[in-house]
């Protein structure tokens, strides 16, 4: 099975390995502050899924310098500025444009990646992203999580799959790159539900996808529910097989930005096997390679 790894895309484009550094624009979310809802999405940590991002209280230049130090030992010299925590287009547009423009002006920053929600992309934000895209390439990382309407209600996203699809279309009209996020492993979803979410992203017009295993974390509503209801979790073998099905549902040219993720170990409740990142990724890589070899022999 062949799939397009984003690291290979960047290396071919820029001639060297590129590192993504996690930053914050100092925003919150409309389903945290009462505009759409309260409490946030039930899987989201107190840092807005930006557990490894720099503090949004720091000036952006300082955030970037600190983030670069984390990958210096790996030899990183070129970077994608990834605004990860919370909803990075939810706030004063002039303030946000100043932050993003400052990041884009740094020669070692090759691209901007901005994580946000489909209901935080008004016309003023779209125009800002269009202007930024003329300075450095911009990717909008857009949370979908699931195409299942009941799941979106249960996890308190406060938007619909149709809202997501409309915003993807609008971003593509402005030639802005789009990467969709989906979460695999909600305990009430079937395997077909999860594969359908991947299929929905494939049909939405998004350029890339992040496939994320559901982590039950301390301090989240999902974590509390796990402890209360003893939700079942997937084994590594089951998850790898599910990934194979999801990848089969995607077009060959779709960029794969992530095959799973890792929560902060101190907060991880389950699945505990995800705490060994190297073992997890080696197993997934070998499993996907075995599918490719199997098909080649037919």
For each residue, the residues with C-beta under 8 A, 3 or more apart:
1: 244 247 248 288 289 291 292 295
2: 252 292
3: 247 250 252 254 256 288
4: 8 9 252 253 254 255 256
5: 8 9 255 256
6: 9 10 208 255 256 257
7: 10 11 17 18
8: 4 5 11 12
9: 4 5 6 12 13 255
10: 6 7 13 14 17 18 80 110
11: 7 8 14 15 16 17 18
12: 8 9 15
13: 9 10
14: 10 11 18 78 110
15: 11 12
16: 11 77 78
17: 7 10 11 75 76 78
18: 7 10 11 14 78 79 80 110
19: 71 74 76 78 79 80
20: 79 80 82 113
21: 64 67 68 70 71 79 80 81 82
22: 50 52 53 54 67 82 84 85
23: 53 54 60 63 64 67 81 82 83 84 85 103
24: 27 50 53 54 55 56 63 83 84 85 86 88
25: 56 83 85 88 91 96 99 100 114
26: 56 57 91 99
27: 24 56 85 86 87 88 89 90 91 96
28: 32 33 48 86 87 90
29: 32 33 40 48 86 87 90 117
30: 33 35 36 37 87 90 117 119 120 158
31: 35 36 37 38 39 40 41 156 157 158
32: 28 29 37 38 39 40 86
33: 28 29 30 38
34: 37 38
35: 30 31
36: 30 31 119 158 159
37: 30 31 32 34 40 156 158
38: 31 32 33 34
39: 31 32 42 156 221
40: 29 31 32 37 44 48 156
41: 31 44 145 155 156 157
42: 39 154 155 156 220 221 222 225
43: 145 155 183 214 215 217 220 221 222
44: 40 41 48 49 220
45: 48 49 51 217 219 220 263 264 267
46: 219
47: 50 51 53 85
48: 28 29 40 44 45 85 86 87
49: 44 45 84 85 86 115
50: 22 24 47 53 84 85 86
51: 45 47 263 264 267
52: 22 84 264
53: 22 23 24 47 50 56 82 84 85
54: 22 23 24 58 63 64 66 67
55: 24 58 63
56: 24 25 26 27 53 85
57: 26
58: 54 55 62 63 66
59: 62 63
60: 23 63 64 99 102 103
61: 64 65 102 106
62: 58 59 65 66
63: 23 24 54 55 58 59 60 66 67
64: 21 23 54 60 61 67 68 79 81 103 106 109
65: 61 62 68 69
66: 54 58 62 63 69 70
67: 21 22 23 54 63 64 70 71 79
68: 21 64 65 71 72 76 79 108
69: 65 66 72
70: 21 66 67
71: 19 21 67 68 74 76 79
72: 68 69 75 76
73:
74: 19 71
75: 17 72
76: 17 19 68 71 72 79
77: 16 108
78: 14 16 17 18 19 108 110
79: 18 19 20 21 64 67 68 71 76 108 109 110
80: 10 18 19 20 21 109 110 111 112 113 139
81: 21 23 64 103 104 106 109 111 112 113
82: 20 21 22 23 53 113 115 141
83: 23 24 25 88 100 112 113 114 115
84: 22 23 24 49 50 52 53 88 115
85: 22 23 24 25 27 47 48 49 50 53 56 88 115
86: 24 27 28 29 32 48 49 50 90
87: 27 28 29 30 48 90 115 116 117 120
88: 24 25 27 83 84 85 96 114 115 116
89: 27 96 114 116 117 120 121 125 128 129
90: 27 28 29 30 86 87 116 117 120
91: 25 26 27 95 96
92: 95 96
93: 96 97 124 125 128
94: 97 98
95: 91 92 98 99
96: 25 27 88 89 91 92 93 99 100 128
97: 93 94 100 101 128 131 132
98: 94 95 101 102
99: 25 26 60 95 96 102 103
100: 25 83 96 97 103 104 112 114 128 132
101: 97 98 104 105 132 135
102: 60 61 98 99 105 106
103: 23 60 64 81 99 100 106 109 112
104: 81 100 101 109 112 132 135 136
105: 101 102 109 135
106: 61 64 81 102 103 109
107:
108: 68 77 78 79
109: 64 79 80 81 103 104 105 106 112 136
110: 10 14 18 78 79 80 136 137
111: 80 81 136 137 138 139
112: 80 81 83 100 103 104 109 132 136 137 138 139
113: 20 80 81 82 83 138 139 140 141 179
114: 25 83 88 89 100 129 138 139 140 141
115: 49 82 83 84 85 87 88 141 142 143 181
116: 87 88 89 90 120 121 140 141 142 143
117: 29 30 87 89 90 120 121 142 143 157 159
118: 121 142 143 144 159 163 164 166 167 168
119: 30 36 158 159 163
120: 30 87 89 90 116 117 125
121: 89 116 117 118 125 126 140 167 170 171
122: 125 126
123: 126 127
124: 93 127 128
125: 89 93 120 121 122 128 129
126: 121 122 123 129 130 170 171 174
127: 123 124 130 131
128: 89 93 96 97 100 124 125 131 132
129: 89 114 125 126 132 133 138 140 171 174 176
130: 126 127 133 134 174 176
131: 97 127 128 134 135
132: 97 100 101 104 112 128 129 135 136 138
133: 129 130 136 137 138 174 175 176
134: 130 131
135: 101 104 105 131 132
136: 104 109 110 111 112 132 133
137: 110 111 112 133 177
138: 111 112 113 114 129 132 133 176 177
139: 80 111 112 113 114 176 177 178 179 207 208
140: 113 114 116 121 129 171 176 177 178 179
141: 82 113 114 115 116 179 180 181 210
142: 115 116 117 118 164 167 168 171 178 179 180 181 206
143: 115 116 117 118 157 180 181
144: 118 147 161 164 180 181 182 197 200 201
145: 41 43 151 152 155 157 181 182 183 197
146: 151 152 155 161 182 183 186 189 193 194 197
147: 144 161 182 196 197 199 200 201
148: 151 152 189 193 196 197
149: 152 153 160 161
150: 153 154 188
151: 145 146 148 154 155 186 188 189 193
152: 145 146 148 149 155 157 159 160 161
153: 149 150 156 157
154: 42 150 151 186 188
155: 41 42 43 145 146 151 152 186 222
156: 31 37 39 40 41 42 153 221
157: 31 41 117 143 145 152 153
158: 30 31 36 37 119
159: 36 117 118 119 152 163 164
160: 149 152 163 164
161: 144 146 147 149 152 164 165 200
162: 165 166
163: 118 119 159 160 166 167
164: 118 142 144 159 160 161 167 168 180 204
165: 161 162 168 169 204
166: 118 162 163 169 170
167: 118 121 142 163 164 170 171
168: 118 142 164 165 171 172 178 180 204 205 206
169: 165 166 172 173 205
170: 121 126 166 167 173 174
171: 121 126 129 140 142 167 168 174 176 178
172: 168 169 175 176 178 205
173: 169 170
174: 126 129 130 133 170 171
175: 133 172
176: 129 130 133 138 139 140 171 172
177: 137 138 139 140 207 208
178: 139 140 142 168 171 172 205 206 207 208
179: 113 139 140 141 142 206 207 208 209 210 255 257
180: 141 142 143 144 164 168 201 204 206 208 209 210
181: 115 141 142 143 144 145 209 210 212
182: 144 145 146 147 194 197 198 201 209 210 211 212
183: 43 145 146 186 212 213 214
184: 194 197 211 212 213 214 239 242 243 246
185: 189 194 213 214 233 234 239
186: 146 151 154 155 183 189 193 194 214
187: 231 232
188: 150 151 154
189: 146 148 151 185 186 193 194
190: 193 194
191: 194 195 242 245
192: 195 196
193: 146 148 151 186 189 190 196 197
194: 146 182 184 185 186 189 190 191 197 198 242 246
195: 191 192 198 199 242 245 246 249
196: 147 148 192 193 199 200
197: 144 145 146 147 148 182 184 193 194 200 201
198: 182 194 195 201 202 209 211 246 247 249 250
199: 147 195 196 202 203 249
200: 144 147 161 196 197 203 204
201: 144 147 180 182 197 198 204 206 209 250
202: 198 199 206 209 249 250 251 254
203: 199 200
204: 164 165 168 180 200 201
205: 168 169 172 178
206: 142 168 178 179 180 201 202 209 254
207: 139 177 178 179 254 255
208: 6 139 177 178 179 180 254 255 256 257
209: 179 180 181 182 198 201 202 206 250 254 255 256 257
210: 141 179 180 181 182 257 258 261
211: 182 184 198 243 246 256 258 259 260
212: 181 182 183 184 258 260 261
213: 183 184 185 234 239 260 261 271 274
214: 43 183 184 185 186 222
215: 43 261 262 263 268 269 270 271 274
216: 220 222 223 226 231 233 268 269 270 271
217: 43 45 220 222 223 263 264 267 268 269
218: 223 266 267 268 269
219: 45 46 223 267
220: 42 43 44 45 216 217 223 224
221: 39 42 43 156 224 225
222: 42 43 155 214 216 217 225 226
223: 216 217 218 219 220 226 227 267 269
224: 220 221 227 228
225: 42 221 222 228 229 231
226: 216 222 223 229 230 231 269 270
227: 223 224 230 269
228: 224 225
229: 225 226
230: 226 227
231: 187 216 225 226
232: 187
233: 185 216 270 271
234: 185 213 238 239 242 271
235: 238 239 271 273
236: 239 240 271 273 279 280 283 284
237: 240 241 283
238: 234 235 241 242
239: 184 185 213 234 235 236 242 243 260 284
240: 236 237 243 244 283 284 287 288
241: 237 238 244 245 287
242: 184 191 194 195 234 238 239 245 246
243: 184 211 239 240 246 247 259 260 284 287 288
244: 1 240 241 247 248 287 288 291
245: 191 195 241 242 248 249
246: 184 194 195 198 211 242 243 249 250
247: 1 3 198 243 244 250 256 288
248: 1 244 245
249: 195 198 199 202 245 246
250: 3 198 201 202 209 246 247 254 256
251: 202 254
252: 2 3 4
253: 4
254: 3 4 202 206 207 208 209 250 251
255: 4 5 6 9 179 207 208 209
256: 3 4 5 6 208 209 211 247 250 259
257: 6 179 208 209 210
258: 210 211 212 261
259: 211 243 256 281 284
260: 211 212 213 239 243 274 280 281 284
261: 210 212 213 215 258
262: 215 265 274 275 277 280
263: 45 51 215 217 267 268 274
264: 45 51 52 217 267 268
265: 262 268 275
266: 218
267: 45 51 217 218 219 223 263 264
268: 215 216 217 218 263 264 265 272 274 275
269: 215 216 217 218 223 226 227
270: 215 216 226 233
271: 213 215 216 233 234 235 236 274
272: 268 275
273: 235 236 276 279 280
274: 213 215 260 262 263 268 271 277 280
275: 262 265 268 272
276: 273 279 280
277: 262 274 280 281
278: 281 282
279: 236 273 276 282 283
280: 236 260 262 273 274 276 277 283 284
281: 259 260 277 278 284 285
282: 278 279 285 286
283: 236 237 240 279 280 286 287
284: 236 239 240 243 259 260 280 281 287 288
285: 281 282 288 289
286: 282 283 289 290
287: 240 241 243 244 283 284 290 291
288: 1 3 240 243 244 247 284 285 291 292
289: 1 285 286 292 293
290: 286 287 293 294
291: 1 244 287 288 294 295
292: 1 2 288 289 295 296
293: 289 290 296 297
294: 290 291 297 298
295: 1 291 292 298
296: 292 293
297: 293 294
298: 294 295
